[in-house]
Amino acid sequence: MNSTDNIITFEDFSKVDLRVGTIIEVKDFPEARNPSYQLIIDFGDLGIRKSSAQITALYSKETLLNRQVIAVINFPKKQIAKFMSECLVLGAVEGSKVMLLNPEQPVKNGSQVS
């Protein structure tokens, strides 16, 4: 698939609510089909949200704690095993490895990405 196969409009893109949050808790997620962590993320005034992330290949729980990430916060909740994921953390995918996207410098939790 090339980049022109799924053209969207600016209006389509503007519906995606991308925000910056800080990971405040990380738990192992042995029930997940693929190696994953359960993340608890602080989005400031927008509240605390949970996410499941397949990022164990590049990140330990300790290196994730207090790291800022970018996430889509307006997807519907998704049940993953016995865990309810409330946002989608974004990352660049290379094979089976996912590298998290994050702001270059610290910003306020809940900051909008545009």
KEKE-3310 file (N, C-alpha, C; in steps of 0.2 Angstrom, whole numbers, plus 5000, padded with zeros to 4 digits):
npx = (5004:5003:5006:4996:4984:4975:4969:4965:4954:4957:4948:4944:4956:4956:4947:4953:4959:4973:4984:4996:5003:5008:5016:5011:5011:5016:5012:5015:5008:5002:4991:4989:4989:5001:5017:5015:5012:5003:4998:4996:4991:4993:4983:4982:4971:4962:4961:4965:4970:4969:4980:4984:5000:5011:5025:5036:5048:5058:5057:5059:5049:5053:5060:5049:5041:5036:5038:5034:5021:5013:4996:4980:4965:4952:4946:4935:4933:4942:4941:4954:4959:4957:4957:4953:4956:4959:4964:4975:4991:5004:5016:5031:5033:5044:5046:5044:5046:5041:5043:5041:5031:5035:5035:5048:5053:5048:5031:5015:5004:4990:4991:4987:4991:4995)
npy = (4994:5011:5028:5036:5028:5028:5042:5055:5068:5085:5088:5075:5071:5081:5076:5067:5066:5070:5069:5074:5064:5058:5044:5036:5024:5007:4991:4973:4963:4949:4942:4946:4943:4946:4950:4963:4979:4986:5002:5017:5033:5050:5063:5076:5089:5082:5070:5053:5039:5022:5011:4998:4992:4986:4986:4980:4975:4986:4993:4994:4992:5002:5012:5017:5024:5039:5045:5055:5053:5052:5050:5044:5050:5049:5037:5023:5014:4999:4981:4971:4956:4954:4968:4985:4995:5013:5022:5025:5023:5030:5025:5022:5009:4995:4981:4969:4978:4993:5010:5022:5038:5054:5071:5082:5090:5092:5095:5102:5090:5084:5092:5097:5089:5094)
npz = (5000:4996:5000:4994:4993:5004:5005:5016:5022:5028:5037:5041:5048:5058:5067:5075:5091:5097:5111:5124:5137:5153:5158:5173:5179:5177:5172:5172:5159:5158:5153:5140:5122:5115:5120:5132:5141:5154:5154:5164:5162:5164:5159:5163:5165:5158:5163:5170:5160:5154:5145:5134:5129:5116:5119:5125:5119:5118:5129:5147:5162:5171:5163:5157:5166:5171:5158:5145:5133:5117:5113:5106:5111:5109:5104:5105:5120:5122:5125:5131:5134:5151:5153:5151:5138:5136:5128:5114:5113:5103:5092:5082:5071:5068:5061:5074:5084:5093:5094:5105:5102:5106:5114:5110:5120:5138:5141:5146:5153:5144:5133:5117:5102:5086)
capx = (5000:5007:5003:4990:4979:4970:4969:4959:4953:4959:4942:4945:4962:4954:4943:4958:4961:4980:4986:5002:5002:5014:5015:5012:5011:5017:5011:5015:5001:5003:4985:4989:4991:5007:5020:5013:5012:4997:5000:4991:4993:4990:4982:4981:4964:4957:4960:4969:4967:4973:4981:4989:5005:5016:5032:5041:5055:5062:5056:5057:5044:5057:5061:5043:5038:5037:5039:5028:5019:5007:4990:4974:4961:4944:4944:4931:4937:4943:4943:4960:4959:4952:4959:4949:4960:4955:4967:4980:4998:5007:5023:5034:5034:5049:5046:5040:5048:5038:5047:5035:5032:5035:5037:5055:5054:5042:5025:5009:4999:4984:4993:4985:4996:4992)
capy = (5000:5017:5034:5039:5023:5030:5049:5057:5075:5088:5087:5068:5071:5085:5072:5063:5070:5068:5072:5072:5062:5056:5037:5036:5017:5002:4984:4968:4961:4942:4939:4949:4938:4947:4954:4970:4982:4990:5009:5022:5039:5056:5068:5083:5091:5077:5064:5047:5034:5016:5008:4992:4993:4980:4989:4977:4974:4991:4997:4991:4996:5007:5017:5020:5028:5047:5046:5058:5049:5054:5045:5046:5049:5049:5031:5020:5009:4992:4976:4967:4951:4957:4975:4990:5001:5019:5027:5022:5026:5030:5023:5020:5001:4992:4974:4968:4983:4999:5015:5027:5045:5059:5078:5083:5093:5091:5099:5101:5084:5085:5097:5094:5088:5096)
capz = (5000:4996:5004:4991:4993:5009:5007:5020:5022:5034:5042:5044:5053:5064:5072:5079:5097:5100:5117:5127:5144:5157:5161:5180:5182:5172:5175:5167:5156:5155:5149:5133:5117:5113:5126:5133:5147:5155:5156:5167:5159:5166:5154:5166:5166:5154:5168:5169:5156:5154:5138:5133:5124:5115:5119:5129:5116:5118:5135:5153:5166:5174:5158:5155:5172:5170:5151:5141:5126:5113:5112:5103:5117:5107:5101:5110:5124:5119:5130:5129:5139:5156:5154:5147:5136:5135:5123:5110:5113:5097:5091:5076:5071:5064:5063:5080:5089:5093:5097:5107:5100:5112:5113:5111:5127:5142:5140:5150:5152:5140:5128:5111:5096:5079)
cpx = (5004:5003:4997:4984:4973:4970:4963:4959:4956:4954:4942:4950:4960:4950:4947:4960:4968:4982:4993:5000:5008:5012:5016:5012:5012:5016:5012:5008:5002:4997:4985:4991:4998:5010:5018:5013:5005:5000:4994:4994:4989:4990:4980:4974:4959:4957:4966:4966:4972:4974:4985:4993:5010:5022:5037:5048:5060:5062:5055:5052:5047:5058:5055:5040:5041:5039:5033:5027:5014:5002:4984:4969:4953:4942:4939:4935:4937:4945:4949:4961:4954:4954:4955:4954:4956:4958:4972:4986:5001:5014:5025:5035:5039:5049:5042:5042:5044:5042:5041:5037:5031:5037:5045:5057:5048:5037:5020:5005:4993:4985:4991:4991:4992:4997)
cpy = (5006:5023:5037:5034:5025:5037:5051:5065:5078:5087:5080:5068:5075:5082:5068:5067:5067:5072:5070:5070:5059:5049:5038:5029:5013:4995:4979:4966:4954:4939:4941:4943:4939:4951:4961:4972:4985:4997:5013:5028:5045:5061:5075:5084:5086:5070:5059:5042:5028:5014:5002:4993:4988:4984:4986:4975:4979:4995:4993:4995:5002:5013:5020:5025:5035:5049:5049:5054:5053:5049:5048:5044:5048:5043:5028:5015:5002:4987:4972:4962:4954:4964:4979:4995:5007:5024:5023:5026:5025:5028:5021:5012:4999:4985:4973:4973:4990:5004:5021:5034:5049:5066:5078:5086:5092:5097:5097:5095:5087:5090:5093:5094:5089:5096)
cpz = (5000:4999:5000:4991:4998:5010:5011:5020:5028:5039:5045:5050:5059:5069:5077:5085:5100:5105:5120:5135:5147:5160:5169:5183:5176:5176:5170:5165:5153:5152:5142:5128:5115:5119:5126:5140:5148:5158:5159:5165:5162:5161:5157:5167:5162:5158:5166:5165:5156:5146:5139:5128:5123:5114:5123:5126:5117:5125:5141:5157:5169:5170:5156:5160:5171:5163:5148:5134:5123:5112:5109:5109:5115:5103:5107:5114:5121:5125:5127:5135:5145:5158:5149:5145:5134:5131:5120:5110:5106:5097:5084:5076:5066:5066:5069:5085:5088:5097:5099:5104:5106:5110:5114:5118:5131:5141:5145:5148:5149:5135:5121:5105:5090:5074)
residu = (MET:ASN:SER:THR:ASP:ASN:ILE:ILE:THR:PHE:GLU:ASP:PHE:SER:LYS:VAL:ASP:LEU:ARG:VAL:GLY:THR:ILE:ILE:GLU:VAL:LYS:ASP:PHE:PRO:GLU:ALA:ARG:ASN:PRO:SER:TYR:GLN:LEU:ILE:ILE:ASP:PHE:GLY:ASP:LEU:GLY:ILE:ARG:LYS:SER:SER:ALA:GLN:ILE:THR:ALA:LEU:TYR:SER:LYS:GLU:THR:LEU:LEU:ASN:ARG:GLN:VAL:ILE:ALA:VAL:ILE:ASN:PHE:PRO:LYS:LYS:GLN:ILE:ALA:LYS:PHE:MET:SER:GLU:CYS:LEU:VAL:LEU:GLY:ALA:VAL:GLU:GLY:SER:LYS:VAL:MET:LEU:LEU:ASN:PRO:GLU:GLN:PRO:VAL:LYS:ASN:GLY:SER:GLN:VAL:SER)
# end
